[in-house]
């Protein structure tokens, strides 16, 4: 199963559409700041599940601040990260929250910077920002899940070139 992960699109959805057209994913995750962009993706690609959480610039109370999703039976904690106190230099309490929920992977946004590291028993990934990056190119994440486990975590630039990769 291939899942694309976007964060911090801030009303600029062209990069997400480009990635989806080129990658043809099985699902999409939007990590907030601007959930209206996730709604736009859902309308355009009605056959693709779109998971979303609310960011610090999103105000729809019906969209959760964090969620646990289980695509391909892999437990994944998704959040924007501002409530888990992520910052430019730290992931805050995110790995702890993910572990408490039984998740092996935590995805977040908010900082507009890419990150792919292991914290204890949890992989932590920030795909960066698809529209307003800080400290690097516009970027997104790609998860490959197989047989109930993570096969690969990748961060790519807006043209689909590999920036970071972890194979399992």
DRENDO-1510 file (C-alpha; in Angstrom, 1 decimal, always signed):
<recs>
REC; n; res; u; v; w
REC; 1; UNK; +0.0; +0.0; +0.0 .
REC; 2; UNK; +1.4; +3.4; -1.0 .
REC; 3; UNK; +0.3; +6.5; +1.1 .
REC; 4; UNK; +1.3; +10.1; +0.4 .
REC; 5; UNK; +1.7; +12.4; +3.4 .
REC; 6; UNK; +1.3; +16.2; +3.1 .
REC; 7; UNK; +1.5; +19.0; +5.6 .
REC; 8; UNK; +1.3; +22.7; +5.8 .
REC; 9; UNK; -0.2; +23.3; +2.3 .
REC; 10; UNK; -1.7; +26.6; +3.4 .
REC; 11; UNK; -4.2; +26.9; +0.6 .
REC; 12; UNK; -1.6; +26.1; -2.1 .
REC; 13; UNK; -2.6; +22.6; -3.3 .
REC; 14; UNK; -0.9; +22.4; -6.8 .
REC; 15; UNK; +2.0; +20.4; -5.4 .
REC; 16; UNK; -0.3; +17.9; -3.8 .
REC; 17; UNK; -2.2; +17.4; -7.1 .
REC; 18; UNK; +1.0; +17.0; -9.0 .
REC; 19; UNK; +2.3; +14.3; -6.6 .
REC; 20; UNK; -1.0; +12.4; -6.6 .
REC; 21; UNK; -1.2; +12.4; -10.4 .
REC; 22; UNK; +2.4; +11.1; -10.7 .
REC; 23; UNK; +2.3; +8.6; -7.8 .
REC; 24; UNK; -1.2; +7.2; -7.9 .
REC; 25; UNK; -1.4; +6.5; -4.2 .
REC; 26; UNK; -3.8; +4.2; -2.4 .
REC; 27; UNK; -4.4; +6.8; +0.3 .
REC; 28; UNK; -3.5; +10.3; +1.4 .
REC; 29; UNK; -2.8; +11.8; +4.8 .
REC; 30; UNK; -3.0; +15.6; +5.4 .
REC; 31; UNK; -1.4; +16.8; +8.6 .
REC; 32; UNK; -3.1; +20.1; +8.9 .
REC; 33; UNK; -2.7; +23.7; +8.0 .
REC; 34; UNK; -5.1; +23.9; +5.7 .
REC; 35; UNK; -7.6; +21.1; +5.9 .
REC; 36; UNK; -9.6; +22.8; +3.2 .
REC; 37; UNK; -6.9; +21.5; +0.9 .
REC; 38; UNK; -7.6; +18.0; +2.1 .
REC; 39; UNK; -11.3; +18.5; +1.3 .
REC; 40; UNK; -10.3; +19.6; -2.2 .
REC; 41; UNK; -8.3; +16.4; -2.7 .
REC; 42; UNK; -11.1; +14.3; -1.4 .
REC; 43; UNK; -13.5; +15.9; -3.9 .
REC; 44; UNK; -11.0; +15.5; -6.8 .
REC; 45; UNK; -10.0; +11.9; -5.9 .
REC; 46; UNK; -13.2; +10.4; -4.5 .
REC; 47; UNK; -11.8; +6.8; -4.8 .
REC; 48; UNK; -8.7; +7.6; -2.6 .
REC; 49; UNK; -9.2; +7.7; +1.2 .
REC; 50; UNK; -8.0; +11.0; +2.7 .
REC; 51; UNK; -7.1; +11.1; +6.4 .
REC; 52; UNK; -6.8; +14.5; +8.0 .
REC; 53; UNK; -6.1; +16.3; +11.3 .
REC; 54; UNK; -6.5; +19.9; +12.2 .
REC; 55; UNK; -3.6; +22.3; +12.4 .
REC; 56; UNK; -3.0; +25.4; +14.4 .
REC; 57; UNK; -4.5; +27.4; +11.5 .
REC; 58; UNK; -7.6; +25.2; +11.1 .
REC; 59; UNK; -10.8; +25.9; +12.9 .
REC; 60; UNK; -13.3; +23.1; +12.0 .
REC; 61; UNK; -14.1; +21.5; +15.4 .
REC; 62; UNK; -15.3; +18.3; +13.5 .
REC; 63; UNK; -11.8; +17.6; +12.4 .
REC; 64; UNK; -9.7; +16.0; +15.2 .
REC; 65; UNK; -6.4; +17.4; +16.5 .
REC; 66; UNK; -4.9; +13.9; +16.3 .
REC; 67; UNK; -6.0; +10.4; +15.3 .
REC; 68; UNK; -4.8; +6.9; +15.1 .
REC; 69; UNK; -5.3; +5.3; +11.7 .
REC; 70; UNK; -4.6; +1.7; +10.7 .
REC; 71; UNK; -4.1; +1.5; +6.9 .
REC; 72; UNK; -2.9; -2.1; +6.0 .
REC; 73; UNK; -3.2; -2.9; +9.8 .
REC; 74; UNK; -0.3; -0.6; +10.7 .
REC; 75; UNK; -1.1; +1.7; +13.6 .
REC; 76; UNK; -0.1; +5.3; +12.8 .
REC; 77; UNK; -0.4; +8.4; +15.0 .
REC; 78; UNK; -1.2; +11.5; +13.0 .
REC; 79; UNK; -1.2; +15.0; +14.3 .
REC; 80; UNK; -0.2; +18.5; +13.2 .
REC; 81; UNK; +2.1; +18.6; +16.3 .
REC; 82; UNK; +1.5; +21.9; +17.9 .
REC; 83; UNK; -0.4; +20.3; +20.8 .
REC; 84; UNK; +2.4; +17.8; +21.3 .
REC; 85; UNK; +4.8; +20.7; +21.6 .
REC; 86; UNK; +6.9; +20.0; +18.5 .
REC; 87; UNK; +9.4; +22.7; +17.6 .
REC; 88; UNK; +12.1; +23.4; +15.1 .
REC; 89; UNK; +14.6; +21.4; +17.2 .
REC; 90; UNK; +12.5; +18.8; +19.0 .
REC; 91; UNK; +9.6; +16.5; +18.6 .
REC; 92; UNK; +8.1; +17.3; +22.0 .
REC; 93; UNK; +6.0; +14.6; +23.5 .
REC; 94; UNK; +5.0; +13.1; +20.1 .
REC; 95; UNK; +6.8; +9.8; +20.4 .
REC; 96; UNK; +5.4; +9.2; +23.9 .
REC; 97; UNK; +1.8; +9.9; +22.7 .
REC; 98; UNK; +2.2; +7.6; +19.7 .
REC; 99; UNK; +3.6; +4.8; +21.9 .
REC; 100; UNK; +0.8; +5.2; +24.4 .
REC; 101; UNK; -1.6; +4.7; +21.5 .
REC; 102; UNK; +0.3; +1.5; +20.4 .
REC; 103; UNK; +1.6; +3.2; +17.2 .
REC; 104; UNK; +4.9; +2.3; +15.5 .
REC; 105; UNK; +4.9; +5.5; +13.5 .
REC; 106; UNK; +4.1; +9.1; +14.3 .
REC; 107; UNK; +3.5; +11.7; +11.5 .
REC; 108; UNK; +3.4; +15.4; +12.1 .
REC; 109; UNK; +3.8; +18.8; +10.4 .
REC; 110; UNK; +3.8; +22.3; +11.9 .
REC; 111; UNK; +7.5; +23.1; +11.6 .
REC; 112; UNK; +7.6; +23.1; +7.8 .
REC; 113; UNK; +10.9; +21.1; +8.1 .
REC; 114; UNK; +11.6; +17.5; +7.1 .
REC; 115; UNK; +12.5; +14.9; +9.8 .
REC; 116; UNK; +12.8; +11.1; +9.8 .
REC; 117; UNK; +14.2; +9.6; +13.0 .
REC; 118; UNK; +13.5; +6.9; +15.5 .
REC; 119; UNK; +12.6; +7.8; +19.0 .
REC; 120; UNK; +12.5; +4.8; +21.3 .
REC; 121; UNK; +10.4; +2.3; +19.5 .
REC; 122; UNK; +8.5; +4.9; +17.4 .
REC; 123; UNK; +9.5; +6.2; +14.0 .
REC; 124; UNK; +8.8; +9.9; +13.8 .
REC; 125; UNK; +8.4; +11.6; +10.4 .
REC; 126; UNK; +7.7; +15.2; +9.3 .
REC; 127; UNK; +7.2; +15.4; +5.5 .
REC; 128; UNK; +8.0; +19.1; +5.6 .
REC; 129; UNK; +5.8; +21.6; +3.8 .
REC; 130; UNK; +4.5; +21.0; +0.2 .
REC; 131; UNK; +4.1; +24.8; -0.3 .
REC; 132; UNK; +6.0; +26.9; +2.3 .
REC; 133; UNK; +9.2; +25.0; +3.2 .
REC; 134; UNK; +11.8; +26.1; +5.8 .
REC; 135; UNK; +15.4; +25.0; +5.3 .
REC; 136; UNK; +14.9; +22.9; +2.2 .
REC; 137; UNK; +12.7; +22.3; -0.8 .
REC; 138; UNK; +9.0; +21.9; -0.9 .
REC; 139; UNK; +8.4; +18.2; +0.1 .
REC; 140; UNK; +6.0; +15.4; +1.0 .
REC; 141; UNK; +6.2; +11.9; +2.4 .
REC; 142; UNK; +5.6; +8.5; +1.0 .
REC; 143; UNK; +4.8; +5.4; +3.1 .
REC; 144; UNK; +5.0; +1.9; +1.8 .
REC; 145; UNK; +3.1; -0.6; +3.9 .
REC; 146; UNK; +3.2; -4.4; +3.2 .
REC; 147; UNK; +2.0; -7.4; +5.2 .
REC; 148; UNK; +0.9; -5.4; +8.2 .
REC; 149; UNK; +4.2; -3.6; +8.6 .
REC; 150; UNK; +6.2; -0.6; +7.4 .
REC; 151; UNK; +8.3; -1.4; +4.3 .
REC; 152; UNK; +9.7; +2.0; +3.6 .
REC; 153; UNK; +9.5; +5.6; +4.8 .
REC; 154; UNK; +10.5; +8.3; +2.3 .
REC; 155; UNK; +10.6; +12.1; +2.0 .
REC; 156; UNK; +10.6; +13.5; -1.5 .
REC; 157; UNK; +10.9; +16.9; -3.0 .
REC; 158; UNK; +8.0; +18.4; -4.9 .
REC; 159; UNK; +9.3; +16.8; -8.1 .
REC; 160; UNK; +9.4; +13.3; -6.6 .
REC; 161; UNK; +13.2; +13.2; -6.0 .
REC; 162; UNK; +14.3; +11.3; -2.9 .
REC; 163; UNK; +15.5; +13.4; +0.0 .
REC; 164; UNK; +15.4; +10.9; +3.0 .
REC; 165; UNK; +14.7; +7.2; +3.1 .
REC; 166; UNK; +14.4; +4.4; +5.7 .
REC; 167; UNK; +13.9; +0.8; +4.5 .
REC; 168; UNK; +12.8; -1.9; +6.9 .
</recs>
